[in-house]
Amino acid sequence: MNTIGRNDIKRMVEGEPLLALSLYTPLCGTCQLARRMLVVLEQLFPDIPFCETDINYIPEQAAAWKIESVPCLLLFAGGEIIGKWYAFHSVPYLYEAIRARLPR
C-alpha cells in the first residue's frame, strides 16, 4: 500500500478510475489492525490502487469528505466517493462491501 502526501491526493483521486484510500493516525491501534486487513484486500483487488495517508496532514480535505473518525476507508470512482467504511469487521466483510460498490 502506497503512502501518499497531501499534494498527491487530488491527483490520485481524480486521476485513477478506481482508488481505495485509507485514512489513519499513527498512534491509533485500530488503524494498525485495519491496515493489516487492507494489505490482504490489496491482493484480492489487484486492479484497484490502495493508498494511505495520515489524516492529521489533510484536515481541510477530511472536512470536505465529512470524515467522522479513523480508521476510514474511502473508495473512489471517477473522483467521487462511492464507499466509506469506519468499521472494518473482517476481510470477507470488506471484500463483499467493496465488490458490491464496484462499477459493473
N, C-alpha and C positions, 0 to 999 in steps of 0.2 A: 504494500500500500504506500503510495507516494504521499509525502508531506508537502503541502503547498502553502505558500505565504499569501498574505493579503493582496499583494499585487497580481498574483496569478489566478485568484478565484474567479473574477469576472471573465477572464479569457477562457478558463476551463469550463465554466458553467455554460457560457454562450457558444463555445467552440466545439463541444462534444455533443453528438446526438443523444447519448445517454451518459450519465455521470452519477456515481454514488459518492457522497461527501459526508464524512464522519466529523462531527464537531465534538471536541473534548476539552478537558482541562488537565494539566499534567498531574495534579495531585489527587485526582478522582480515581478511587479504586474500582468503581463500577465501570468507568471509562476504559480501564485497562482490561477488564474482563470482556467488555464489549468488543474491544479491538481484536482479541483472540478469535471471537466469532466472525468478525469481518474478514480476517485473513482467510478463513475457511471459505466464506462466501465468495471471496475474490476468485478462488479457484473454481467455484461452481458456475460463475458468470464471467467467463474469460473475455467476453465482448464488451463488458462494462468496465470502464476505468474506475477504480476505487481510490479515493484520496482522503486525506485527513488534514484538519487544521485546528489549531488551538483557538477556541472561541474568544479568549482574552484579547487577541490581536485584531478581531473583526467586530467590535461592538455595534457599529452602525449597520453592518450587513446582518448581524444576528437580530437586531431590532426589526429591520425590514422584512426578514424572513419569519418574524414572530417566534423566535426560539424561546421555549419556556424553561428548558433545563438541559443538562448533559448527562450521559451521552445522548447524542441525537444523530440519527442517520437521515440524510436527505437524498432523495432520488430525483434527478433532473432529467427531463426530456425536452430538447429544443429550448433550453434556457428556463423552463418553467418547472416548479416543484410539482411532481406527480405522486410523491410519497414522503411522509415524515413519520419517523418512529422514535420514541423515547424508551419504551420497554422492549428489550430485545428478546426476552423469553428463552429462545433456543435457536440453533442454526436452522433446523427444519421450519420453524415458525417464520423466520426472516426469509428463508428461501421461497416459501409459498407466498408470503406477503409481497415480496419484490416481483416474483414471477407474475402475480395477478395484476400488477400495475404496468407491466411492460407493454408497449405498443405492439399490436398484432400485425 
